[in-house]
Amino acid sequence: MKPTKILILSHISDLLGGAERSMLDTIDYWSEHYDIEPEFILRRPLKSLAGELKKRGWKYYDLDYTFWSDAVAPTQAEDIFNRAVQNNQAIKDIEKIIADSNPDVVMTNTIVCPWAALAAYFQKRPHVWFVREYGDLDHGRAFEMDRQRTFEDIGNLSDLVVTNSRTLGEHVGQYVPTNKLTTLYTPFKTNDLLERAKESLVSPFREAGSLKLVITGNLAPSKGQLEAVRAVSELNAEGFNIELCAIGATDQKEYVAELKAVAKKHSAANKIHLVGYQTNPMPYIAASDVGIMASRKEAFGRVTFEYLLLGKPVIGANGGATPEMVKDGKTGYLYDPASVKSLKQALLHYAKDKSLVKSHKKAAQEMSQSMLAGEFNADALYKRVVEVIANADKIDRTPINYFHRELDYSLIAKEVVNKSGSQSVKKLVRRKARQKAKDAYYMMRSTKARITGK
């Protein structure tokens, strides 16, 4: 029996984001437990994800394409046109890959580009779409169309839509038929994470008796570090002994300066430790007492799961999927998103009674294990994917021929522009040559006239 062949498009080729790591975790799990042959489509330029695929001996194709959901949507006609040319070419290239490689199912990882989904549509192949973010509500991305039409197309182009939390599933369910929806809790490599947590570390925490907090994520306003720094700084000013370790890239210099200024204002600079980006944050989490998830609209919260796995209670913003994992008073405490006052009240539970850290540890670990063993695990999803493949001949997805032809129009237009540009240059050169010849002719006549007097 031949292996199940899967073709997956990743919107980037790096491993900095949770979406790419979760995709890799899922395919790793399936490759260990099932007979699959994965291939990947990566966006140029190639980065660390390509290296991970090479290590596993997995084939990938690299293409140029952009997004239909971006931080800032293009507004200039030239930019829109050039992106359309690039993306239409990508669809046609992916169609060729599908025709040559003959995958059993095509998959798209995250919502930001539909090019593999469209190629699968034209090639009448089953398609599964992994939705790992809200888009606008969490990352502030602008939909080229509006949110409703984008998610409706995600449903229309897919046989199965997979969200990374039940909460996100409810949101997507406003636009996608519920019979197409399911959830996958990423099959984390728990043993690997636990081993990584044992790596030696020079602890950033300075005081043995302090309540030690950790917050992980690139330092940015959307991640809520400023609220955490304010809450911790104010509580220290009120007489509590709390330290905060913030792990994450410090590229946003103004934001980092603001964090430091707030700590200095409350004479708590020695309580706030900005350790920058860490390739392995697990030892820092292991050295802490409590984790903070301050993002206001997490679609899942990979970091939240890592906190729980290591037995760390979580103080989390009561929004997005965080309440799926943080059970108030059992695995941590919830607070009102963006409210420093509410965050301080949540922190006080542990600041006043550190024994709660130990009592919540077991429940935190049990929560992480129950998620991996529950109905939304990788085995259950694989069964759904197999069902989709088995019903491939029943797919009622007749391509609209004119729409397929539309892909060619921007490519033809680009060719015309290029040719007309070169033709214009040729015409200009010929025009100048004729003008020079005329000038030379009349100059010669003028000179002759002066000499002969005629």
VOFI-631626 format. One record per residue: x, y, z of N, C-alpha, C in turn. Coordinates in steps of 0.02 Angstrom, whole numbers, plus 50000, padded with zeros to 5 digits. Atoms other than C-alpha are relative to their C-alpha. Layout:
BEGIN
XYZXYZXYZ;...
END
This chain:
BEGIN
500434994050000500005000050000500445006250000;499574994050006500745016749948499875004950057;500094995249946501035030350078499515005649979;500434994250013499815044750094500445006049984;499584994450021500595059149998499665006650015;500284993749976500325076350073500435005849973;499664994050023500785093049993499775005950043;500174994749953500855107550118500325006549981;499724993350012501065126150084500095003650066;499854995749943501905136750218500075007149975;499984993150025501705155550204500685003150007;499314997749997503515158050257500454993750005;499555005849997505065147050264500465000450061;499614999449938505665151550439499644996250056;500305003549943505345143550608499935004650060;500074995349945505135159350711499304999950030;500694999649977503245158150724499724993350024;500335006049975502115145950814499664996049946;500365003550053501175141750654500454995049965;499555004550035502695134250569500244994450046;499785005249953503285125050725499444994950012;500565004549989501545117950752499894995549939;500055004050060501465112250571500524994450000;499465004949999503145103650589499874994650053;500175004849948502595095450753499484995049976;500545004350024501035088650669500254995049949;499755004550052501925081450517500504995150029;499545004649966503295074250629499614994450034;500405005049965501965065450732499704995049951;500315004450050501065058650580500534995449968;499495004150033502695052650501500244994450046;499795005149952503105043050661499464994650009;500555004649985501385034850675499634997449939;500365002050061500755033450496500485000049941;499595000350060501435029850323499825005949955;500144994050039501495047150245500635002149962;499464997150039502565055850115499865007549992;500154992850004502555074650147500465003749952;499614995350040503125087850024499755007050018;500154993349977503145106550055500115005249945;499904994050041502965123049963500205005550047;499744994849957504015136750042500075006549962;499944993450030504055155250010500735002350002;499334997250002505695162949955500025006650037;499375003849999506925167450024499984994350050;499995005849957507285150650104500385001550065;499694998949935507675150950290500004993550040;499865005749956507765139150439499534994149990;500455005650011506215128850398500264995349945;499725004150055507045122950237500534995350028;499485004149970508505116550341499714994250039;500325005349962507345106750455499704994649954;500285004850047506505098650306500554995749969;499445003850028508185093750233500244994750049;499785004849949508665085350398499564993849999;500485005549999507115074650384499964996449932;500025003050066507405070650201499365001449962;500644998350032505785079150148500115005049944;499934995950060505615087149978499615006650010;500374993750001505125105349958500125003749935;499974995650059504805117749817500005007250026;499994993049979505245136149836499735004449944;500334995650048504175149349751499965007150028;500134993149979503845167949755499255001050004;500714998049994502145173549821499935004750059;500134995349946501395186649935499364997750035;500575001849957499845187150047499365003549977;500634996450009498005191350037499765002850067;500124997149934498065196250221500685002350025;499344997449985499515207650263499975005250055;499984994849948500095219850396499725006549974;500274994150033499715233850274499814997949929;500225001950067498675230350119500265004949948;499744995550052499405237449957499445004549974;500504995250025498515252949891500195002849931;499784997350064499575258249741499854995049945;500205004450056498965251349574500594995649977;499425003850024500725246149523500164994250047;499855005249951500995236449686499484994449996;500545005050004499305227749672500094995749937;499905003650063499655223149491500594995250004;499415004249996501405216449525499904994050046;500155005649954500795205949672499534995049966;500465004550035499385198949565500384995749950;499595003750048500645193949431500374994450036;499605004849963501745185249559499564994350028;500435005149969500305176249646499654995649949;500305004150053499445170749487500514995149970;499485004550023501095163549428500114994450050;499915005149948501255154549595499454994749996;500555004850007499535146649573500134995249943;499865004250058500015140249402500584995350014;499435004349982501675133749469499794994450047;500235005149952500795124749612499564994949964;500405004850040499565117149488500464995049966;499535004550033501055109949394500304995150051;499735004449947501785103249557499504994650017;500535004849984500115094949596499954994849944;500075004650057499995087549421500594995149997;499415004350005501785080849427500084995550062;499875003649938501865075449610499424995450019;500595004049988500085068749621499874998650074;500145001149929499755071449807499284997650011;500675002249982498265063249892499595005850028;500344994349970497855079449983500485005950001;499624993849996498435097549979499805003650064;500144996549938498575107750139500295007049999;499764993249993498775126150180500085001450074;499854998549930499585131750343499935007550013;500184993149983498835148150412499605003449944;500514997150045497595159950329500285005049950;499784994050036498745172550245500064999349925;499985000550073498855165250070499624993849975;500435005450025497625154649968500254996549938;499785002150067498725149949821499994992449991;500035007350006498865131249857499274997750000;500725001849999496995130549896499695001149931;500274998750067496595138349727500274995049949;499705004950046497805126849636499664993250009;500345006449986496995111749722499295000249972;500684999150027495285118549671500004998749925;499985000950073495775119449488500204992949980;499785006850014496595102349496499534994750030;500505004549970495085094849588500314995150050;499695004049948496125088749734499715001950068;500234998449932495565087549916500465005250032;499604994749967496135102450020499795000750073;500094999049928496345104750208500345006550019;499734993449982496595122150281500095000450076;499864999049930497435125050449499945007550016;500114993049979496805141250528500305000750070;499634999549937497995146550667499975007050029;500044993249974497525164850694499355003249979;500584996050020496115177450687500175004349940;499784995750054497135188350571499995007350020;500064992949982496465205550611499965001150075;500134998949930495935203450792500604998650045;499425001549959497585196350855500645003249973;499384997550029498955201750734499925006549961;500114993750033498155217150659500104999849925;499915000650072498275210550481499395002749963;500554997350040497235218950347499814995049947;500235004550052496175207550239499925003849934;500064996850066496305211750053499265000749982;500724999550000494465207650049499815001350074;500174999449930493485209150211500054993250034;499935006249962493565196050350499494994849979;500535004950016491895187950305500144996549934;499905003250065492285185050122500644995849999;499385004049996494045178850163499864993250031;500145006449967493425165650285499494995949962;500475003850041491985160950172500374996349945;499615003350052493245157250034500434994450029;499625005449967494295147150157499564993850005;500475005649996492755136350184499834997249931;500195002250067492275135750000500554996049965;499435003250034494015130249946500254993850037;499745005449959494215116850080499494994650013;500415005649979493545099750124500014999350076;499935000149927494135101850303500375006250021;499684994049972494575117450404500174998550072;499755002149934495635114450559500235006250038;499784994449957495775127450698500414997250057;499565002449946497045126550838499715000850070;500364999849936495765129750975499264999949986;500725000150009493915127451002499735007249997;500214993050001493765146151034500065003049930;499914997650068494485150350864499514996649953;500495003650041493355136950790499315003250002;500654996649994491825146050857500005006449958;499944993950039492445162050775499954998449925;500005002050071492785153550607499324997249980;500655003050014491115144550621499465005049980;500474994950024490235161050585499995000249923;499924999250072490845159550405500094993349963;499865006550030491265141050374499494994950026;500485005149977489995126650380500304995750055;499745003649943490175117450545500204992849983;499815006850018490255100450459500704999649969;499324999950026491905105950383500525001850053;499554997549948492645111950548500214994650049;499765004149944493725102750674500575003850033;499474996849962495065107050802500584995150009;499415004049985496845100850826500415003650054;499514997649952497845103550984500674997149978;499355002050027499635102950920500314994250039;499675005649966500505086350959500715001850021;499344997849976501925094151058500444994150016;499505005149981503505084051082500185001150073;499944998449929503315084051270500674997750030;499365002449972504855073451308500575004549979;499484995450025505915084951201499995006550039;500064993849963505235100351289500254999250072;499785001349931505545092651461500764999350003;499275000650002507325088251412500335006849990;499724993450012507645105651346499975004450062;500084996149938507025112751511500564998650050;499475002049953508475103751599500675003249983;499364996950019509825113551507500225004950054;499734995749948510975123151623499855007449984;500204993050008510545141351651500285004250057;499844994949950511255156351740499355003950011;500674997349989509615161651817500005007650000;500054992749998509075179551784499705002550066;500304998149936508165179551951500545000850053;499464998249954509185187352091499864998650073;500175000749929508235184352252499654993350011;500265006749987507875167152325499275000250022;500685000049972506265172352412499485003549958;500484996250041505445181952270499514995449964;500465003450046503915176752169500275001149930;499664999550064504685173052000499514998949943;500475000150056503665176851844500394999949934;499705000050067504045173751661499465001749949;500454998450056503245181051504500414999249936;499635001850061503755174751332499655002549938;500264997450063503525182651161500385006249980;499654994050023504305196051053499735006250036;500214994149963504275212451148499635004749953;500444996150044502815221451067499375001750038;500614998149964501255230751127499464994750001;500535005050004500115216651069500114994250048;499835005649956501015204351184499905001650074;500204998349931500595214051344500565000650050;499464999649951502325215451422499965006550041;500044993749965502005233651468499534999550060;500475000949943500495228851575500334995950055;499675004249950501525215351660500535003950038;499484996049966502975227251696499695005050047;500344995249956501785240251766499734996750062;500305003549943500885227651876500544997850049;499465002449957502495220151943500365005850034;499664994149971503315237151969499585003150055;500444997149950501815243952063499954995650062;500045004549942501685228452174500655000150040;499374999349964503525229852217500025006550040;500034993649965503245248152261499544999650061;500465001049944501845242152377500264995250053;499695004149948503035230752471500054992649985;499955007050018502905214052380500674998749966;499355001950029504435204552319499874995649939;500175003550061504125199752137500525001849946;499554998950057505325197451990499664997649936;500295001850065504855196651806500564999149949;499535001350056505885188651667499615000349935;500334999250065505355194251493500464997349945;499615003250053505965183051351499715002249933;500244998150066505845189751174500455005049966;499594995450040506675199451034499855007250020;500054993049977507005217651078500085004949943;499924995850059506895225150903499655006750006;500394993849994505595238250951500315004250056;499604996449951506795250151037499585004850043;500414995349962505495263051088499584996450053;500405003949953504415249751169500434997450058;499545002449949505905242451263500185005850047;499834994149959506375259951323499425001750047;500594998649958504585262251387499964995050058;500015005049947504675245851483500515001850055;499484998349952506295251251566499825006350040;500194993749966505615268651605499474998750054;500525001649951504085261451694500314996750061;499675003549944505175249951801500415005050042;499594995149965506355264351842499585004950041;500454995349966504915275751890499784997350068;500235003149937504385263352026500584996950039;499395002649966506185259652080500024992449999;500035007350006505955241852016500424997449943;499595002050057507275241251880500374993450013;499645006149982508185227351974499534994050005;500505005449997506575216951972499784997749931;500215001550069506315217051783500604997949959;499425002850035507465206151679499814998749926;500125000950071507415208051489500584996049971;499455004550020508425193251426500054999149925;499965000450073508085195251239499734993449973;500235006150033507685181651114500434994150022;499655006049979508155164151172499794994249955;500165005750042508275149251055499674994550041;500315004849955507795138551204499765003550063;500264996549941506655147551327499814995450058;500265004749950506215131651423500365000450068;499684999549934507565133151560499775006250040;500244993949967506945150851597499304998850030;500675001649974505165144351615500074995450060;499905004749944505795130151726500235003650063;499744996449942506665142851839499495004650032;500514995349975505075152851864499484996350043;500555002849961503565150251978499355000049960;500644998850034502165156951867500135003049932;499964997150067501945160651682499455005149988;500504994950019501035175851611499864999649926;500214999550070500045175551449499565006349996;500334993549999499575193751420499705002049933;500294998350066499085193351235499245000150006;500714998949990497305199451219499554995449959;500435004150043496705187851082500424994349970;499615005750024497765172051070499544994949967;500405005250034497095159650943500104993350034;499885005949960497905145851045500455001850059;499544998549946499445150551146500484994350012;499505005349994500885138651118500395000750066;499634998649939501815146851262499604997950062;500435001949943500325144151379500054992550012;499945007349993500415125451343500684998250031;499335001649974502295125351378500045001650075;500024998549928502005133951546499674994150038;500375005349966500715120751594500384993550001;499635006350005501785106251534500554999750054;499474999849950503185111851651499735001250071;500304999449934501955113151795499975007050027;500034993049979501875132051798499285002549993;500654996850007500195139951840500055006149955;499994994550049499705153351715499515005450021;500434994149993499025170751741499895002549930;500134998550070498155174151577499455005049989;500524995350020497155187751492499384996049979;500635003650012495335182251483499725001749931;500214998750069495185182551294500304994849955;499765005050047495435171551142499944993050030;500035007049978495855153351181500324998950069;499675000949935496775156551345499564996750052;500425003349951495265151751452499894992549988;500045007250012495265134551368500514996250042;499465003349963496875130751463500075002550072;499924997149934496855142451611499324999850035;500615000649961495505137151733500095003950065;499924995249946495275150951860500004996650068;499945003049933495875145552032500234992850000;499785007050004496445128351969500674999349965;499365000250036497795130051836500315007049995;499774993150000498045148651865499425004750013;500524995049991497015164551862499925004149936;500154995750058496175174951727499935007250023;500104993049984496165193851721499735003649939;500304996250055495325207151615500565002549954;499474998050047496365210051457500155007450003;499754993150001497405226051457499885003850065;500134996649936496915229951638500574998550049;499465000849952498425232651750499714998650069;500325001249934497275233251902499784992850007;500235007049998496505216351860500594995250002;499415004250000498215208851824500334999950070;499724999649932498845214951994499604995650048;500425004149956497375206552080500144992649990;499845007050015497785190151992500694998250029;499335001249974499625191452040500014999550076;500014999949927499185194752221499834993250030;500155006749975498485177052240500644996350018;499375003649989500245170152223500495004150042;499554995849960501165185052300499844999450075;500215000649930500165183152461500064992850026;499995007049978500175164152464500374995849948;499595003650049501615155752371499864992550001;500175007149999500965138652424499524998249943;500465001250056499665140652285500384997749937;499605002050058501075138552158500064992449998;499935007249996501365120752218499334996449991;500655003350003499525116552236499705000149930;500254999450068499155122152057500444996349949;499525003250046500665113251982499714993749969;500255006350025499845096151966499435001049950;500584998750045498245103051888500255002849934;499724997150062499295112851762500274994549955;499735005550040500225097251706499464995449973;500555004350022498625087051699499615003249942;500344996550054497835100251588500374999049934;499615000850061499255099151461499944992849973;500055006950022499155080151457499314998349973;500685001550023497265079651439499875003049931;500084997050066497365091251288500294995549946;499675004350050498565079451198499644993449991;500335006550003497535064051239499265000549983;500724999150010495815071451207499774999149928;500325001250065494645071351058500305004249944;499724995650052495605085150967500754998849991;499295001650007497255075950950500184998549927;499765000950068498315072250797499754993549968;500265006350027497665054450779499295001049974;500694998750021495865060350770499985004149936;499974995950061496325073350639500224995849941;499765004150055497265060650534499434995749972;500575003950022495705049850528499535004249956;500434995550040494715064850464500325001249931;499654998950063496045068050331499924994049955;500075006250039495965049850275499294999649970;500694999950025494065051650259499935004849941;500024995050054494295067150152500304997049936;499675003150057495495057750038499564994649970;500425005550023494325042750028499405002549960;500584997250034492915054149968500195004949946;499754995250050493985063549842499604999749935;500375000650063492985056649695499315003050004;500664997149991491415064249769500025007750005;499934992749994492105081949773499615003549945;500404996150048490855093549691500305007049996;499644993650004492055107349644500205001149928;499874999150072491905110849459500325006849988;499674993550012493165124349412499625004149948;500294995450048492455139449324500545001849950;499474999450050493435139749162500225007349990;499824993150011493355158549141500445002650057;499594997949943494035161249317500714997349994;499335002850009495475149649278500385003949947;499694996050053495825159449120500225006950027;499834993449971495855175349227500725000150026;499315000349976497525169449298500495002449947;499534998450054498325172149128500015007549984;500054993150024497725190049104500535004650029;499494995649972498905198449227500684998249973;499365002150027500345188049160500095002649929;499984997350068499915193148981500115007650002;499934992749994499745211249036500715001850018;499314998649981501455210549118500464999349939;499615001050060502185203848956499925005949952;500134994250044501355217948859500375006150026;499654994349970502045230748982500744999749985;499285000850012503795223648965500185001449927;499864999050071503705223148776499895007249979;500144993150019502925240248761500535004650027;499454996049972504265247148875500614999749956;499415000750043505655240048766499875003049932;500174997050064504725245348609500045007650004;499974992849991504585262848679500715002549998;499294998150001506455263248707500264999849929;499785000550069506755257248529499745005949958;500284994450037505575270448462500365006550017;499654994049979506465283748563500695000349967;499345000250032508165278148496499955001749926;500094998750071507505278148317499835007449988;500214993050007506705295248342500615004650007;499404995849990508335302448409500484999349941;499555001150057509325294548266499755003949939;500284996350057508125301948137500115007550010;499914992949986508245318848224500725002149988;499294998550011510145318048222500165000249926;499895000250072510115313548037499735006449968;500294993850026508955328148002500445006050017;499574994449979510055339948103500645000349958;499395000350039511595334048010499875002249928;500184998350069510715335947842499925007649993;500114992850005510135353647876500635004050016;499364996849986511815358147950500445000149937;499615000650061512645351947791499755005049948;500294995350048511445362147683500165007150018;499854993249977511735377347790500725002049986;499284998850013513625375747775500125001049926;499914999650072513525373147587499745006749975;500304993650021512425388447569500475005850015;499544994749982513665399247660500625000249954;499405000450041515105393147553499845002249927;500154998650070514255394547383499585006249991;500444994350005513115408647425499324998349973;500665002050027511635398547364499584997250057;
END
